[in-house]
Amino acid sequence: MLLLEGLPLGAIVLDIEGTTTDIAFVKNTLFPYAEQRLEAFMAELASTAEGQTILAQVRIEVGDADMSVEDCIAQLLAWAKADQKVTPLKAVQGMIWDEGYRTKAYYSHIYDDAAAHIQEWHRRGVPLYIYSSGSIAAQKLLFAHTIVGDLTPCFQGYFDTTTGAKVDATSYEKIANTLGISPEKLLFLSDHLGELEAAQQAGWQVRAVQRPGTADFPPDLPSIKHFGELPITFSEA
């Protein structure tokens, strides 16, 4: 049995940026690569079924069913420049990042302690999930191409903005329902105060992850500096 401070724990759900992965990798490598490739990539993709789906999503987000392909692409680029967490942008970013990983333009960063504990928890049968604003496809790509190798076998599932905003408590309620695990038996690790507060509102246990450069958290919010500080124990009962 998995225990957190002596209480039963059914699963651990992880954020990515600033939690498992240095936010600088996403900010300085992934985002610029996707932004530079976006216009040409979407121009090529527009006539395909995948491209049409993304364009339709852009039109829905904007509320303009007659929006031209060129204007849709311009909107995607504007969202990218503004770092907006919009589902169609996340979808196309994920496809562009796939290209970058396949061509070995980069490997994804992961903190040493995160890699070690993710692998150890998986070895010991701990159910692990990801909840990130990046698309599920992008999440899988990131963990498949880390500097320590492929970590995707360690995860049982992934959640993204199609579940809901990460600062909305109902998103965490949906995840708990999807997993069939009561909220108090779920642990969420994140570096984002709003996300942690939303998970707490949904009844989850949380730990703020204080990585180098992360703003200080309120003193009443339980926090850790690395995964090794988590008070997790394993019982034979």
Backbone as CSV, one residue per row, in Angstrom:
resi,resn,N_x,N_y,N_z,CA_x,CA_y,CA_z,C_x,C_y,C_z
1,MET,0.848,-1.198,0.000,0.000,0.000,0.000,0.883,1.248,0.000
2,LEU,0.484,2.217,-0.805,1.205,3.489,-0.886,0.618,4.465,0.120
3,LEU,1.480,5.096,0.903,1.030,6.015,1.939,1.734,7.361,1.806
4,LEU,0.996,8.427,2.076,1.560,9.775,2.156,1.294,10.290,3.557
5,GLU,2.363,10.430,4.323,2.241,10.810,5.725,1.261,9.898,6.461
6,GLY,1.329,8.611,6.140,0.514,7.606,6.809,-0.879,7.417,6.255
7,LEU,-1.287,8.256,5.286,-2.624,8.157,4.705,-2.557,7.480,3.333
8,PRO,-3.577,6.667,2.993,-3.558,5.952,1.718,-3.480,6.898,0.526
9,LEU,-2.667,6.511,-0.448,-2.489,7.314,-1.661,-2.735,6.413,-2.864
10,GLY,-3.667,6.849,-3.736,-4.041,6.010,-4.867,-3.254,6.273,-6.124
11,ALA,-2.767,7.497,-6.304,-2.019,7.845,-7.508,-1.338,9.187,-7.320
12,ILE,-0.304,9.412,-8.114,0.398,10.697,-8.139,0.217,11.310,-9.516
13,VAL,-0.193,12.577,-9.545,-0.374,13.309,-10.800,0.656,14.433,-10.839
14,LEU,1.402,14.501,-11.935,2.512,15.443,-12.042,2.254,16.523,-13.081
15,ASP,2.595,17.744,-12.737,2.745,18.833,-13.699,4.088,18.620,-14.403
16,ILE,4.345,19.338,-15.495,5.621,19.188,-16.202,6.523,20.396,-15.977
17,GLU,6.182,21.531,-16.589,7.057,22.712,-16.535,7.294,23.167,-15.097
18,GLY,8.557,23.233,-14.700,8.898,23.680,-13.371,8.738,22.624,-12.306
19,THR,8.249,21.436,-12.687,8.033,20.352,-11.731,8.937,19.165,-12.057
20,THR,8.741,18.590,-13.235,9.637,17.512,-13.683,10.725,18.049,-14.599
21,THR,10.434,19.176,-15.228,11.265,19.690,-16.312,11.564,21.166,-16.103
22,ASP,12.797,21.559,-16.314,13.177,22.961,-16.186,12.342,23.792,-17.155
23,ILE,11.674,24.817,-16.624,10.827,25.656,-17.457,11.624,26.322,-18.577
24,ALA,12.934,26.470,-18.373,13.782,27.080,-19.399,13.825,26.240,-20.664
25,PHE,13.721,24.907,-20.535,13.730,24.048,-21.726,12.516,24.345,-22.603
26,VAL,11.365,24.433,-21.968,10.137,24.711,-22.717,10.174,26.125,-23.282
27,LYS,10.602,27.070,-22.451,10.602,28.482,-22.844,11.655,28.795,-23.901
28,ASN,12.843,28.240,-23.736,13.969,28.624,-24.592,14.221,27.684,-25.759
29,THR,13.638,26.486,-25.718,13.857,25.524,-26.798,12.571,25.186,-27.541
30,LEU,11.597,24.633,-26.830,10.383,24.162,-27.502,9.552,25.294,-28.101
31,PHE,9.245,26.307,-27.306,8.388,27.382,-27.805,9.002,28.124,-28.999
32,PRO,10.280,28.524,-28.937,10.862,29.196,-30.101,10.880,28.313,-31.352
33,TYR,11.163,27.031,-31.185,11.179,26.116,-32.337,9.799,26.068,-32.993
34,ALA,8.747,25.923,-32.152,7.391,25.850,-32.691,6.972,27.167,-33.344
35,GLU,7.336,28.279,-32.724,6.956,29.581,-33.280,7.611,29.829,-34.635
36,GLN,8.878,29.448,-34.756,9.597,29.646,-36.019,9.025,28.788,-37.140
37,ARG,8.504,27.615,-36.803,8.028,26.674,-37.808,6.530,26.799,-38.080
38,LEU,5.798,27.532,-37.241,4.338,27.462,-37.255,3.712,27.839,-38.598
39,GLU,4.085,28.977,-39.160,3.437,29.434,-40.386,3.647,28.459,-41.539
40,ALA,4.890,28.066,-41.765,5.179,27.143,-42.871,4.551,25.777,-42.610
41,PHE,4.592,25.329,-41.366,4.048,24.022,-41.009,2.541,23.993,-41.249
42,MET,1.825,25.014,-40.785,0.359,25.051,-40.953,-0.031,25.247,-42.404
43,ALA,0.772,25.993,-43.163,0.475,26.178,-44.580,0.489,24.829,-45.306
44,GLU,1.422,23.963,-44.918,1.507,22.633,-45.506,0.409,21.712,-44.987
45,LEU,0.038,21.893,-43.725,-0.913,20.996,-43.066,-2.370,21.346,-43.360
46,ALA,-2.621,22.571,-43.793,-3.993,23.099,-43.889,-4.936,22.232,-44.709
47,SER,-4.443,21.608,-45.750,-5.318,20.836,-46.641,-5.582,19.418,-46.140
48,THR,-4.903,19.000,-45.084,-5.078,17.645,-44.557,-6.216,17.608,-43.544
49,ALA,-6.647,16.409,-43.185,-7.721,16.252,-42.199,-7.300,16.828,-40.850
50,GLU,-6.045,16.595,-40.458,-5.545,17.134,-39.190,-5.540,18.654,-39.216
51,GLY,-5.097,19.201,-40.336,-5.064,20.644,-40.477,-6.446,21.256,-40.432
52,GLN,-7.395,20.610,-41.098,-8.773,21.115,-41.111,-9.375,21.110,-39.708
53,THR,-9.032,20.097,-38.921,-9.528,20.031,-37.546,-8.991,21.192,-36.726
54,ILE,-7.703,21.475,-36.873,-7.097,22.579,-36.138,-7.712,23.909,-36.565
55,LEU,-7.897,24.102,-37.862,-8.500,25.340,-38.359,-9.917,25.513,-37.821
56,ALA,-10.675,24.410,-37.774,-12.043,24.472,-37.257,-12.038,24.865,-35.786
57,GLN,-11.067,24.342,-35.031,-10.960,24.689,-33.613,-10.625,26.161,-33.422
58,VAL,-9.764,26.697,-34.295,-9.420,28.118,-34.221,-10.668,28.960,-34.450
59,ARG,-11.447,28.597,-35.463,-12.667,29.359,-35.792,-13.663,29.328,-34.643
60,ILE,-13.744,28.177,-33.968,-14.644,28.068,-32.819,-14.155,28.955,-31.681
61,GLU,-12.843,28.913,-31.410,-12.275,29.730,-30.332,-12.512,31.216,-30.577
62,VAL,-12.359,31.643,-31.832,-12.495,33.057,-32.182,-13.958,33.449,-32.337
63,GLY,-14.789,32.476,-32.700,-16.200,32.759,-32.929,-16.487,33.286,-34.312
64,ASP,-15.668,32.867,-35.284,-15.833,33.315,-36.666,-15.730,32.097,-37.583
65,ALA,-16.896,31.588,-37.999,-16.937,30.374,-38.820,-16.381,30.591,-40.217
66,ASP,-16.272,31.851,-40.652,-15.803,32.155,-42.010,-14.345,32.620,-42.043
67,MET,-13.651,32.479,-40.968,-12.263,32.933,-40.877,-11.410,32.211,-41.926
68,SER,-10.607,32.975,-42.682,-9.780,32.391,-43.733,-8.642,31.564,-43.148
69,VAL,-8.067,30.713,-43.979,-6.931,29.907,-43.542,-5.791,30.815,-43.083
70,GLU,-5.525,31.860,-43.869,-4.436,32.784,-43.543,-4.669,33.460,-42.196
71,ASP,-5.922,33.869,-41.955,-6.228,34.526,-40.686,-6.160,33.540,-39.515
72,CYS,-6.533,32.285,-39.760,-6.427,31.258,-38.714,-4.968,31.039,-38.329
73,ILE,-4.112,30.982,-39.347,-2.684,30.792,-39.085,-2.116,31.995,-38.341
74,ALA,-2.543,33.190,-38.758,-2.095,34.404,-38.074,-2.552,34.402,-36.617
75,GLN,-3.760,33.884,-36.365,-4.266,33.816,-34.990,-3.457,32.827,-34.163
76,LEU,-3.131,31.696,-34.764,-2.301,30.705,-34.078,-0.947,31.308,-33.699
77,LEU,-0.369,32.058,-34.633,0.927,32.678,-34.380,0.814,33.732,-33.275
78,ALA,-0.278,34.489,-33.283,-0.493,35.499,-32.246,-0.627,34.837,-30.877
79,TRP,-1.357,33.733,-30.819,-1.487,32.991,-29.566,-0.131,32.478,-29.106
80,ALA,0.656,31.985,-30.073,1.981,31.460,-29.734,2.867,32.560,-29.147
81,LYS,2.873,33.729,-29.772,3.695,34.842,-29.295,3.265,35.304,-27.907
82,ALA,1.958,35.168,-27.624,1.418,35.588,-26.329,1.413,34.455,-25.307
83,ASP,1.925,33.287,-25.709,1.979,32.106,-24.842,0.596,31.777,-24.281
84,GLN,-0.404,31.761,-25.166,-1.766,31.432,-24.757,-1.953,29.916,-24.726
85,LYS,-2.622,29.423,-23.684,-2.841,27.983,-23.540,-4.173,27.621,-24.195
86,VAL,-4.174,27.651,-25.526,-5.375,27.405,-26.319,-5.233,26.037,-26.995
87,THR,-6.275,25.233,-26.932,-6.189,23.841,-27.391,-5.698,23.684,-28.827
88,PRO,-6.214,24.433,-29.826,-5.695,24.227,-31.187,-4.224,24.597,-31.331
89,LEU,-3.770,25.621,-30.600,-2.349,25.969,-30.632,-1.526,24.842,-30.031
90,LYS,-1.983,24.303,-28.903,-1.247,23.215,-28.263,-1.153,22.011,-29.195
91,ALA,-2.212,21.769,-29.960,-2.215,20.632,-30.885,-1.147,20.796,-31.965
92,VAL,-1.096,21.961,-32.574,-0.120,22.163,-33.652,1.295,22.258,-33.098
93,GLN,1.442,22.844,-31.917,2.768,22.865,-31.293,3.282,21.446,-31.073
94,GLY,2.387,20.572,-30.628,2.774,19.189,-30.400,3.250,18.508,-31.667
95,MET,2.595,18.801,-32.765,2.991,18.209,-34.050,4.347,18.741,-34.505
96,ILE,4.577,20.027,-34.289,5.868,20.630,-34.668,6.985,20.077,-33.779
97,TRP,6.681,19.923,-32.490,7.699,19.377,-31.582,8.028,17.932,-31.946
98,ASP,7.039,17.192,-32.421,7.289,15.831,-32.881,8.342,15.845,-33.985
99,GLU,8.206,16.781,-34.894,9.183,16.945,-35.968,10.577,17.199,-35.391
100,GLY,10.650,18.079,-34.393,11.934,18.410,-33.790,12.576,17.226,-33.090
101,TYR,11.752,16.453,-32.379,12.295,15.272,-31.705,12.762,14.225,-32.724
102,ARG,11.958,14.026,-33.765,12.303,13.015,-34.773,13.601,13.355,-35.492
103,THR,13.821,14.648,-35.699,15.050,15.074,-36.383,16.199,15.291,-35.402
104,LYS,15.924,14.981,-34.104,16.931,15.126,-33.042,17.472,16.555,-32.950
105,ALA,16.558,17.514,-33.146,16.933,18.917,-32.976,17.202,19.217,-31.505
106,TYR,16.647,18.389,-30.615,16.823,18.571,-29.170,16.345,17.322,-28.439
107,TYR,16.722,17.211,-27.155,16.178,16.223,-26.232,15.561,16.998,-25.082
108,SER,14.545,16.432,-24.458,13.872,17.166,-23.391,14.600,17.021,-22.057
109,HIS,14.619,18.109,-21.305,15.238,18.133,-19.985,14.319,17.471,-18.967
110,ILE,14.920,16.816,-18.000,14.179,16.362,-16.820,15.119,16.447,-15.632
111,TYR,14.596,16.917,-14.499,15.417,17.008,-13.298,15.859,15.610,-12.873
112,ASP,17.087,15.500,-12.369,17.627,14.201,-11.954,16.739,13.514,-10.932
113,ASP,16.272,14.279,-9.928,15.456,13.670,-8.878,14.106,13.220,-9.414
114,ALA,13.550,13.987,-10.373,12.278,13.600,-10.974,12.434,12.308,-11.757
115,ALA,13.467,12.215,-12.565,13.702,11.003,-13.357,13.883,9.794,-12.451
116,ALA,14.703,9.949,-11.414,14.994,8.826,-10.526,13.745,8.342,-9.787
117,HIS,12.946,9.287,-9.277,11.770,8.886,-8.501,10.637,8.405,-9.393
118,ILE,10.474,8.976,-10.556,9.461,8.472,-11.494,9.752,7.008,-11.823
119,GLN,11.013,6.700,-12.090,11.385,5.325,-12.405,11.222,4.403,-11.202
120,GLU,11.586,4.892,-10.016,11.457,4.080,-8.804,9.998,3.855,-8.443
121,TRP,9.181,4.905,-8.504,7.756,4.750,-8.208,7.103,3.768,-9.179
122,HIS,7.462,3.880,-10.449,6.908,2.950,-11.435,7.322,1.519,-11.091
123,ARG,8.576,1.342,-10.742,9.079,0.002,-10.399,8.304,-0.581,-9.224
124,ARG,7.885,0.262,-8.313,7.169,-0.189,-7.122,5.655,-0.185,-7.305
125,GLY,5.199,0.073,-8.534,3.777,-0.051,-8.847,2.920,1.152,-8.535
126,VAL,3.527,2.309,-8.363,2.751,3.522,-8.084,2.100,4.021,-9.373
127,PRO,0.775,4.209,-9.403,0.117,4.757,-10.589,0.515,6.228,-10.779
128,LEU,1.087,6.540,-11.926,1.563,7.887,-12.225,0.837,8.450,-13.434
129,TYR,0.468,9.728,-13.344,-0.232,10.411,-14.425,0.368,11.805,-14.605
130,ILE,0.141,12.371,-15.772,0.574,13.735,-16.075,-0.655,14.600,-16.319
131,TYR,-0.641,15.834,-15.786,-1.647,16.839,-16.129,-0.895,18.122,-16.457
132,SER,-0.893,18.475,-17.733,-0.140,19.634,-18.204,-0.973,20.420,-19.207
133,SER,-0.641,21.696,-19.353,-1.344,22.521,-20.339,-0.945,22.160,-21.756
134,GLY,0.213,21.534,-21.939,0.605,21.053,-23.250,-0.269,19.886,-23.665
135,SER,-0.459,19.684,-24.965,-1.310,18.602,-25.443,-0.777,17.254,-24.985
136,ILE,-1.648,16.265,-24.934,-1.238,14.917,-24.546,-0.158,14.404,-25.486
137,ALA,-0.300,14.692,-26.772,0.725,14.265,-27.730,2.076,14.883,-27.392
138,ALA,2.078,16.162,-27.037,3.333,16.844,-26.684,3.919,16.296,-25.391
139,GLN,3.047,15.963,-24.444,3.509,15.383,-23.184,4.233,14.056,-23.440
140,LYS,3.624,13.207,-24.265,4.216,11.901,-24.568,5.561,12.071,-25.283
141,LEU,5.622,13.027,-26.182,6.871,13.286,-26.897,7.965,13.713,-25.930
142,LEU,7.614,14.611,-25.025,8.612,15.112,-24.082,9.201,13.972,-23.254
143,PHE,8.343,13.112,-22.723,8.838,12.033,-21.871,9.444,10.874,-22.663
144,ALA,9.128,10.787,-23.936,9.733,9.740,-24.767,11.148,10.093,-25.187
145,HIS,11.509,11.380,-25.130,12.800,11.830,-25.658,13.580,12.628,-24.620
146,THR,13.617,12.147,-23.374,14.338,12.887,-22.342,15.828,12.603,-22.419
147,ILE,16.587,13.407,-21.695,18.030,13.246,-21.656,18.442,11.937,-20.973
148,VAL,17.502,11.279,-20.268,17.817,9.985,-19.638,17.117,8.828,-20.342
149,GLY,16.464,9.120,-21.476,15.792,8.066,-22.223,14.274,8.175,-22.178
150,ASP,13.607,7.101,-22.588,12.153,7.054,-22.713,11.514,6.738,-21.365
151,LEU,10.747,7.687,-20.832,10.073,7.488,-19.546,8.580,7.211,-19.702
152,THR,8.081,7.150,-20.931,6.634,6.950,-21.123,6.113,5.654,-20.512
153,PRO,6.897,4.571,-20.438,6.358,3.362,-19.801,6.019,3.546,-18.325
154,CYS,6.516,4.619,-17.715,6.261,4.871,-16.297,4.875,5.444,-16.030
155,PHE,4.201,5.949,-17.072,2.934,6.658,-16.870,1.741,5.850,-17.361
156,GLN,0.672,5.911,-16.575,-0.547,5.199,-16.931,-1.524,6.055,-17.728
157,GLY,-1.305,7.364,-17.739,-2.217,8.214,-18.488,-1.803,9.670,-18.447
158,TYR,-2.463,10.464,-19.295,-2.125,11.879,-19.459,-3.413,12.698,-19.550
159,PHE,-3.357,13.920,-19.030,-4.475,14.856,-19.103,-3.953,16.207,-19.577
160,ASP,-4.772,16.917,-20.375,-4.381,18.241,-20.872,-5.556,19.196,-20.775
161,THR,-5.512,20.295,-21.527,-6.556,21.319,-21.416,-7.907,20.865,-21.955
162,THR,-7.967,19.725,-22.639,-9.275,19.210,-23.053,-10.082,18.748,-21.842
163,THR,-9.405,18.481,-20.736,-10.098,18.150,-19.484,-10.634,19.414,-18.836
164,GLY,-9.927,20.516,-19.014,-10.314,21.790,-18.417,-9.094,22.576,-17.987
165,ALA,-9.303,23.812,-17.602,-8.203,24.672,-17.176,-7.582,24.138,-15.899
166,LYS,-6.271,24.271,-15.780,-5.567,23.728,-14.627,-5.801,24.543,-13.357
167,VAL,-6.367,25.732,-13.487,-6.672,26.554,-12.315,-8.149,26.445,-11.930
168,ASP,-8.850,25.475,-12.504,-10.270,25.260,-12.252,-10.444,23.970,-11.451
169,ALA,-11.046,24.051,-10.290,-11.211,22.875,-9.428,-11.993,21.758,-10.111
170,THR,-12.919,22.117,-11.010,-13.716,21.082,-11.669,-12.850,20.181,-12.549
171,SER,-11.713,20.686,-13.027,-10.810,19.862,-13.825,-10.266,18.698,-12.996
172,TYR,-9.945,18.981,-11.757,-9.402,17.951,-10.867,-10.501,16.975,-10.434
173,GLU,-11.717,17.475,-10.338,-12.856,16.597,-10.052,-13.061,15.619,-11.218
174,LYS,-12.919,16.132,-12.436,-13.065,15.278,-13.614,-11.991,14.197,-13.648
175,ILE,-10.760,14.589,-13.334,-9.661,13.617,-13.348,-9.910,12.530,-12.306
176,ALA,-10.327,12.938,-11.112,-10.610,11.955,-10.058,-11.703,10.990,-10.507
177,ASN,-12.735,11.517,-11.137,-13.824,10.666,-11.629,-13.341,9.730,-12.729
178,THR,-12.500,10.254,-13.620,-11.965,9.436,-14.702,-11.112,8.290,-14.156
179,LEU,-10.316,8.585,-13.153,-9.433,7.574,-12.567,-10.179,6.635,-11.622
180,GLY,-11.347,7.061,-11.168,-12.089,6.248,-10.213,-11.414,6.199,-8.858
181,ILE,-10.732,7.292,-8.502,-10.024,7.385,-7.228,-10.578,8.584,-6.457
182,SER,-10.869,8.397,-5.184,-11.402,9.504,-4.394,-10.357,10.615,-4.291
183,PRO,-10.781,11.872,-4.326,-9.846,13.006,-4.367,-8.801,12.999,-3.257
184,GLU,-9.195,12.602,-2.052,-8.253,12.652,-0.936,-7.119,11.632,-1.079
185,LYS,-7.249,10.707,-2.035,-6.198,9.719,-2.283,-5.351,10.081,-3.504
186,LEU,-5.514,11.304,-3.993,-4.738,11.775,-5.142,-3.769,12.864,-4.695
187,LEU,-2.550,12.781,-5.199,-1.521,13.780,-4.900,-1.124,14.495,-6.179
188,PHE,-1.152,15.823,-6.156,-0.766,16.632,-7.311,0.492,17.406,-6.973
189,LEU,1.491,17.305,-7.844,2.744,18.041,-7.702,2.832,19.101,-8.787
190,SER,3.052,20.353,-8.392,3.120,21.451,-9.357,3.928,22.602,-8.779
191,ASP,4.410,23.459,-9.672,5.107,24.673,-9.237,4.200,25.894,-9.336
192,HIS,2.922,25.683,-9.649,2.000,26.796,-9.912,0.969,26.909,-8.793
193,LEU,0.965,28.040,-8.102,0.093,28.232,-6.945,-1.382,28.079,-7.307
194,GLY,-1.813,28.675,-8.418,-3.218,28.599,-8.810,-3.677,27.172,-9.067
195,GLU,-2.795,26.368,-9.662,-3.131,24.962,-9.919,-3.244,24.184,-8.616
196,LEU,-2.313,24.439,-7.714,-2.322,23.748,-6.428,-3.564,24.102,-5.617
197,GLU,-3.943,25.362,-5.648,-5.145,25.788,-4.929,-6.395,25.153,-5.524
198,ALA,-6.442,25.050,-6.856,-7.595,24.426,-7.508,-7.695,22.949,-7.131
199,ALA,-6.552,22.260,-7.106,-6.549,20.842,-6.730,-6.990,20.682,-5.272
200,GLN,-6.523,21.569,-4.411,-6.943,21.523,-3.009,-8.450,21.725,-2.869
201,GLN,-8.997,22.654,-3.645,-10.439,22.907,-3.610,-11.228,21.674,-4.013
202,ALA,-10.622,20.849,-4.884,-11.280,19.622,-5.336,-11.053,18.468,-4.366
203,GLY,-10.345,18.739,-3.264,-10.152,17.729,-2.241,-8.887,16.909,-2.354
204,TRP,-8.002,17.301,-3.295,-6.755,16.566,-3.492,-5.725,16.934,-2.428
205,GLN,-4.748,16.046,-2.246,-3.531,16.397,-1.524,-2.576,17.046,-2.533
206,VAL,-1.783,18.000,-2.080,-0.869,18.693,-2.994,0.486,18.897,-2.335
207,ARG,1.487,19.058,-3.194,2.802,19.513,-2.762,3.305,20.513,-3.799
208,ALA,3.650,21.701,-3.340,4.272,22.691,-4.213,5.722,22.280,-4.433
209,VAL,6.193,22.395,-5.662,7.564,22.023,-5.990,8.378,23.299,-6.179
210,GLN,9.313,23.521,-5.273,10.114,24.751,-5.256,11.440,24.509,-5.973
211,ARG,11.437,24.710,-7.287,12.655,24.554,-8.076,13.428,25.877,-8.084
212,PRO,14.712,25.851,-8.476,15.481,27.096,-8.571,14.764,28.114,-9.460
213,GLY,14.565,29.309,-8.943,13.895,30.355,-9.705,12.401,30.425,-9.494
214,THR,11.825,29.412,-8.828,10.389,29.434,-8.553,10.087,30.433,-7.440
215,ALA,9.015,31.191,-7.599,8.617,32.139,-6.559,8.271,31.390,-5.282
216,ASP,8.488,32.039,-4.140,8.190,31.403,-2.854,6.697,31.154,-2.721
217,PHE,6.357,30.031,-2.097,4.958,29.677,-1.860,4.525,30.142,-0.479
218,PRO,3.213,30.304,-0.255,2.737,30.674,1.081,3.209,29.641,2.110
219,PRO,3.532,30.088,3.322,4.080,29.172,4.333,3.135,28.046,4.730
220,ASP,1.816,28.245,4.531,0.867,27.205,4.917,0.651,26.162,3.822
221,LEU,1.326,26.322,2.681,1.197,25.356,1.590,2.355,24.362,1.675
222,PRO,2.077,23.074,1.812,3.173,22.103,1.900,4.001,22.107,0.617
223,SER,5.326,22.181,0.782,6.183,22.287,-0.391,7.413,21.398,-0.240
224,ILE,8.027,21.085,-1.379,9.254,20.290,-1.422,10.216,20.945,-2.401
225,LYS,11.510,20.699,-2.225,12.502,21.207,-3.164,12.932,20.151,-4.171
226,HIS,12.687,18.901,-3.852,12.946,17.815,-4.799,12.071,16.632,-4.413
227,PHE,11.893,15.697,-5.329,10.949,14.603,-5.113,11.342,13.720,-3.926
228,GLY,12.616,13.712,-3.590,13.071,12.898,-2.478,12.530,13.366,-1.137
229,GLU,11.989,14.575,-1.075,11.434,15.102,0.182,9.996,14.686,0.413
230,LEU,9.386,14.021,-0.542,8.000,13.590,-0.377,7.904,12.534,0.723
231,PRO,7.022,12.718,1.697,6.881,11.750,2.800,6.064,10.528,2.380
232,ILE,6.545,9.817,1.359,5.854,8.638,0.844,6.486,7.380,1.433
233,THR,5.635,6.465,1.880,6.111,5.184,2.385,5.298,4.067,1.742
234,PHE,5.835,2.879,1.825,5.179,1.710,1.266,4.921,0.708,2.390
235,SER,3.677,0.236,2.461,3.298,-0.732,3.481,2.899,-2.037,2.816
236,GLU,3.173,-3.134,3.486,2.797,-4.454,2.956,1.332,-4.753,3.176
237,ALA,0.665,-3.937,4.031,-0.743,-4.214,4.370,-1.629,-3.984,3.169
